[in-house]
């Protein structure tokens, strides 16, 4: 599988990364044995990095990753995130905390779950307006200097927040949501990353399953799947999004793309030179092999033109940043 260099670092990442939010159970439940099977299959298919976070199942996803790292740690790089706090009693609740003390504690807890002394990439999961960016980024610099992380990263920041980070210290990576129906970062954040040699790790390239081509107007989700409450799948523009996927299926079929709509969607994300890798969730071994294969031939100019024509035909299918995204502060 093709690999790209992460920003100005010496870290080489496969163009598809393993997303582990599903391992935490927020996508309609999870089975740890299947999650481990997915990781092994993805590594066998040429994927060399995994993206996780402490909030995914409140450590569950990291522990699953840790089990596989114990067997295959030398074959895979690890990215995790901190900055979302939680408590289980008296009732479950979560909130954002990007303070120095919290991030230091959270990373130590993540390292214990992963069974590692350090991670390759560490993200602040979300910006927190009440915490100065100087404190947040300063904490990451300290952790890097201590050898606990190799690369400093932020997730879900906007352009202004990225600009503020640069006044404190250079960052190495940025993780935003980016897919055919969520394009706002093309105007500001992606050019900024290019100008500042910051690698981009795009999550949600398949629009949380919508761009697999397997959903229709009547698709529903169980109550323990966050998509049941997401505007992306429930608002008045949802039929337009379904229509887009059907037209993309025709384009993929005409082009002989074995991965169908999903292959086009991933190729569309990777067409941008700023993008280092696209993060894709994988529930089991079969899905891991299927998703790894989406790193097919690069998107051709004529395919990109056809895709843009379809999106222009259904202007309400794509909405502003944040539209249809997960409803809780720890989700992605």
C-alpha positions as CSV (number, residue, x, y, z in Angstrom):
1,X,0.0,0.0,0.0
2,X,1.2,3.5,-0.8
3,X,2.7,5.4,2.1
4,X,3.0,9.2,2.6
5,X,5.2,11.2,4.9
6,X,3.4,12.9,7.8
7,X,4.1,16.6,7.4
8,X,7.8,17.5,8.2
9,X,8.3,14.3,10.4
10,X,10.0,11.1,9.4
11,X,6.8,9.1,10.0
12,X,5.6,7.2,7.0
13,X,1.9,6.2,7.1
14,X,-0.1,4.0,4.8
15,X,-2.8,6.0,2.9
16,X,-5.4,4.2,4.9
17,X,-5.4,4.1,8.6
18,X,-7.4,1.8,11.0
19,X,-10.2,3.7,12.7
20,X,-11.2,2.2,16.1
21,X,-14.2,4.2,17.2
22,X,-16.3,1.1,16.3
23,X,-14.3,-0.9,18.8
24,X,-15.7,1.2,21.7
25,X,-19.3,0.1,20.9
26,X,-20.9,3.4,19.7
27,X,-21.7,2.0,16.3
28,X,-24.3,-0.5,17.5
29,X,-22.1,-2.6,19.8
30,X,-18.8,-4.3,19.4
31,X,-17.2,-7.7,19.8
32,X,-13.6,-7.5,21.1
33,X,-12.6,-10.7,19.3
34,X,-13.9,-9.4,16.0
35,X,-12.1,-6.1,16.7
36,X,-8.8,-7.9,17.2
37,X,-9.4,-9.9,14.0
38,X,-10.0,-6.6,12.1
39,X,-6.7,-5.3,13.3
40,X,-4.7,-8.4,12.3
41,X,-6.4,-8.5,8.9
42,X,-5.7,-4.8,8.3
43,X,-2.0,-5.2,9.2
44,X,-1.8,-8.2,6.9
45,X,-3.3,-6.1,4.1
46,X,-0.6,-3.5,4.3
47,X,-2.0,-0.9,6.7
48,X,0.7,0.3,9.0
49,X,-1.0,2.6,11.5
50,X,-4.0,2.6,13.9
51,X,-5.9,5.6,15.2
52,X,-7.7,5.4,18.5
53,X,-8.7,7.5,21.5
54,X,-9.2,7.1,25.3
55,X,-12.9,8.1,25.0
56,X,-13.7,5.2,22.6
57,X,-15.5,2.9,25.0
58,X,-13.7,4.7,27.9
59,X,-10.5,2.8,27.2
60,X,-12.0,-0.2,25.6
61,X,-10.7,0.5,22.1
62,X,-7.2,1.2,23.4
63,X,-7.1,-2.0,25.4
64,X,-8.2,-4.0,22.3
65,X,-5.4,-2.3,20.3
66,X,-3.0,-3.1,23.1
67,X,-3.8,-6.8,22.9
68,X,-2.8,-6.8,19.2
69,X,0.3,-4.6,19.8
70,X,1.5,-7.2,22.3
71,X,1.7,-9.6,19.3
72,X,2.5,-7.2,16.4
73,X,3.7,-4.0,17.9
74,X,6.7,-3.7,15.6
75,X,4.5,-3.8,12.5
76,X,2.2,-0.9,13.3
77,X,2.3,2.8,14.4
78,X,-0.1,4.1,17.0
79,X,-2.0,7.4,17.1
80,X,-4.3,8.2,20.1
81,X,-6.2,11.2,21.5
82,X,-6.9,12.8,24.8
83,X,-8.9,15.7,26.0
84,X,-12.4,14.2,26.6
85,X,-13.0,13.5,30.3
86,X,-15.7,11.1,31.6
87,X,-17.3,9.7,34.8
88,X,-19.4,6.6,35.1
89,X,-21.1,7.3,38.4
90,X,-23.7,8.4,39.5
91,X,-24.5,8.6,35.8
92,X,-22.4,8.5,32.7
93,X,-21.4,11.9,31.4
94,X,-18.5,13.3,29.3
95,X,-17.0,16.7,28.8
96,X,-13.9,18.3,27.2
97,X,-10.7,19.1,29.1
98,X,-7.6,20.1,27.3
99,X,-5.7,21.4,30.4
100,X,-2.0,20.5,30.9
101,X,-2.8,18.3,33.9
102,X,-5.6,16.4,32.2
103,X,-3.6,15.7,29.1
104,X,-0.6,14.4,31.0
105,X,-2.9,12.1,33.1
106,X,-4.8,11.0,30.0
107,X,-1.7,10.1,28.0
108,X,-0.3,8.0,30.9
109,X,-3.7,6.2,31.2
110,X,-3.6,5.6,27.4
111,X,-0.1,4.3,27.5
112,X,-1.1,1.8,30.2
113,X,-4.0,0.6,28.2
114,X,-1.9,0.3,25.1
115,X,1.0,-1.4,26.9
116,X,3.4,1.1,25.5
117,X,6.0,3.6,26.8
118,X,5.2,6.1,24.0
119,X,2.9,6.7,21.0
120,X,3.8,7.9,17.5
121,X,1.1,10.6,17.3
122,X,-0.9,12.2,20.1
123,X,-3.9,14.4,19.4
124,X,-5.8,16.9,21.4
125,X,-9.3,15.5,20.6
126,X,-11.2,18.8,20.6
127,X,-10.4,22.5,21.3
128,X,-11.6,23.8,24.6
129,X,-12.3,27.5,24.7
130,X,-11.8,27.8,28.4
131,X,-8.2,26.5,28.3
132,X,-5.5,28.7,26.7
133,X,-4.0,27.1,23.5
134,X,-0.6,28.0,25.0
135,X,-1.3,25.6,27.9
136,X,-2.7,22.8,25.6
137,X,0.1,22.9,23.0
138,X,2.7,23.5,25.6
139,X,1.7,20.3,27.3
140,X,2.2,18.4,24.1
141,X,5.6,19.9,23.6
142,X,6.6,18.8,27.1
143,X,5.3,15.2,26.4
144,X,7.3,15.1,23.2
145,X,10.4,16.4,24.9
146,X,10.0,13.6,27.5
147,X,9.9,11.0,24.8
148,X,6.3,10.0,25.4
149,X,5.1,11.1,21.9
150,X,6.8,11.5,18.6
151,X,4.4,13.8,16.8
152,X,2.1,16.6,18.1
153,X,-1.4,16.7,16.7
154,X,-4.8,18.3,17.1
155,X,-8.2,17.1,16.0
156,X,-11.4,19.1,15.1
157,X,-9.7,22.5,15.3
158,X,-10.8,25.3,12.9
159,X,-8.6,27.6,10.9
160,X,-8.3,30.2,13.6
161,X,-7.4,27.6,16.2
162,X,-4.8,26.1,14.0
163,X,-3.3,29.6,13.5
164,X,-3.2,30.0,17.3
165,X,-1.3,26.7,17.7
166,X,1.4,27.9,15.4
167,X,2.1,30.9,17.7
168,X,3.0,28.4,20.5
169,X,4.8,25.6,18.6
170,X,4.7,23.9,15.2
171,X,2.3,20.9,15.1
172,X,2.9,17.8,13.0
173,X,-0.6,16.6,12.2
174,X,-4.2,17.7,12.0
175,X,-7.2,15.3,12.1
176,X,-10.5,16.7,10.7
177,X,-13.7,15.2,9.4
178,X,-13.5,15.2,5.6
179,X,-15.6,13.6,2.9
180,X,-17.7,14.3,-0.2
181,X,-20.5,15.8,1.9
182,X,-18.3,17.7,4.3
183,X,-15.9,20.0,2.4
184,X,-15.4,23.1,4.5
185,X,-11.7,22.5,5.3
186,X,-10.9,22.9,1.6
187,X,-11.2,26.7,1.8
188,X,-8.9,27.4,4.8
189,X,-7.6,24.5,6.9
190,X,-6.1,22.4,4.1
191,X,-4.2,25.3,2.5
192,X,-2.9,26.3,6.0
193,X,-1.7,22.7,6.5
194,X,0.1,22.8,3.2
195,X,1.8,26.1,4.0
196,X,2.9,24.9,7.4
197,X,4.0,21.3,6.5
198,X,1.3,19.8,8.7
199,X,0.1,16.3,7.8
200,X,-3.7,15.7,7.5
201,X,-5.3,12.6,8.7
202,X,-8.9,12.6,7.5
203,X,-11.6,10.8,9.4
204,X,-15.0,9.8,8.1
205,X,-14.0,9.5,4.4
206,X,-17.0,7.2,3.8
207,X,-19.4,9.7,5.5
208,X,-19.9,7.3,8.4
209,X,-21.1,4.6,6.1
210,X,-23.3,6.6,3.8
211,X,-20.7,6.5,0.9
212,X,-20.5,2.8,0.9
213,X,-23.6,2.8,-1.3
214,X,-25.3,0.3,1.0
215,X,-27.9,2.7,2.4
216,X,-31.2,3.9,1.1
217,X,-34.0,6.2,2.1
218,X,-35.4,3.7,4.6
219,X,-32.2,2.9,6.3
220,X,-32.5,3.0,10.1
221,X,-30.0,2.4,13.0
222,X,-30.3,0.8,16.4
223,X,-30.6,3.1,19.4
224,X,-27.0,2.5,20.5
225,X,-25.7,3.7,17.2
226,X,-25.0,7.5,17.2
227,X,-26.1,7.8,13.6
228,X,-29.7,7.3,14.7
229,X,-29.6,10.9,15.9
230,X,-27.4,12.4,13.3
231,X,-28.7,15.0,10.9
232,X,-26.5,13.5,8.2
233,X,-28.9,10.6,8.0
234,X,-32.2,12.2,9.2
235,X,-32.6,15.7,7.9
236,X,-34.6,16.8,4.8
237,X,-31.5,16.6,2.6
238,X,-30.9,12.9,3.3
239,X,-32.7,11.8,0.1
240,X,-30.4,14.0,-1.9
241,X,-27.4,12.3,-0.3
242,X,-28.8,8.9,-1.2
243,X,-29.3,10.1,-4.8
244,X,-25.6,11.2,-4.9
245,X,-24.4,7.8,-3.8
246,X,-26.5,6.1,-6.5
247,X,-25.1,8.4,-9.2
248,X,-21.6,7.7,-7.9
249,X,-22.2,4.0,-8.1
250,X,-22.8,4.4,-11.8
251,X,-19.6,6.4,-12.2
252,X,-17.7,3.7,-10.3
253,X,-19.2,0.9,-12.4
254,X,-18.4,2.7,-15.6
255,X,-14.8,3.2,-14.4
256,X,-14.5,-0.5,-13.4
257,X,-13.8,0.4,-9.8
258,X,-14.2,-2.9,-7.8
259,X,-14.7,-1.0,-4.6
260,X,-17.7,0.9,-6.0
261,X,-18.8,4.1,-4.4
262,X,-16.5,3.6,-1.4
263,X,-13.4,3.4,-3.6
264,X,-14.4,6.6,-5.4
265,X,-15.0,8.3,-2.0
266,X,-11.6,7.3,-0.6
267,X,-9.9,8.3,-3.9
268,X,-11.6,11.6,-3.8
269,X,-10.2,12.3,-0.3
270,X,-6.7,11.1,-1.2
271,X,-6.7,13.2,-4.3
272,X,-5.7,16.2,-2.2
273,X,-1.9,16.5,-1.8
274,X,-2.4,17.8,1.8
275,X,-4.0,14.5,2.9
276,X,-1.5,12.0,4.4
277,X,-4.0,9.3,5.1
278,X,-7.7,8.5,5.4
279,X,-9.0,6.8,8.5
280,X,-11.6,4.1,8.0
281,X,-13.4,2.1,10.6
282,X,-13.3,-1.7,10.5
283,X,-15.6,-4.0,12.4
284,X,-14.2,-7.5,11.6
285,X,-11.6,-9.2,9.4
286,X,-13.7,-9.3,6.3
287,X,-14.5,-5.6,6.5
288,X,-10.8,-4.8,7.2
289,X,-9.7,-6.5,4.0
290,X,-12.5,-4.9,2.0
291,X,-11.6,-1.4,3.3
292,X,-7.9,-1.8,2.8
293,X,-8.6,-2.6,-0.9
294,X,-10.1,0.9,-1.2
295,X,-6.6,2.3,-1.7
296,X,-6.9,1.5,-5.3
297,X,-5.8,3.5,-8.4
298,X,-5.7,7.3,-7.9
299,X,-8.8,9.2,-8.9
300,X,-8.6,10.2,-12.6
301,X,-9.4,13.8,-13.7
302,X,-12.5,12.7,-15.6
303,X,-13.8,10.8,-12.5
304,X,-13.2,13.9,-10.3
305,X,-15.1,16.1,-12.9
306,X,-18.0,13.7,-12.9
307,X,-18.2,13.6,-9.1
308,X,-18.2,17.4,-8.9
309,X,-21.0,17.5,-11.5
310,X,-23.1,15.2,-9.3
311,X,-22.5,17.3,-6.2
312,X,-23.5,20.4,-8.1
313,X,-26.7,18.7,-9.2
314,X,-27.6,18.1,-5.5
315,X,-26.3,21.2,-3.7
316,X,-28.0,20.4,-0.4
317,X,-26.2,17.1,0.0
318,X,-23.1,18.8,1.3
319,X,-23.5,21.0,4.4
320,X,-21.3,23.3,6.5
321,X,-18.6,22.0,8.9
322,X,-20.1,20.0,11.8
323,X,-23.4,19.3,10.1
324,X,-24.5,15.7,10.8
325,X,-21.5,15.0,13.0
326,X,-21.6,12.9,16.2
327,X,-23.8,14.4,18.9
328,X,-21.4,14.0,21.9
329,X,-18.1,15.7,22.6
330,X,-16.0,12.6,22.6
331,X,-17.3,11.1,19.3
332,X,-15.9,11.2,15.8
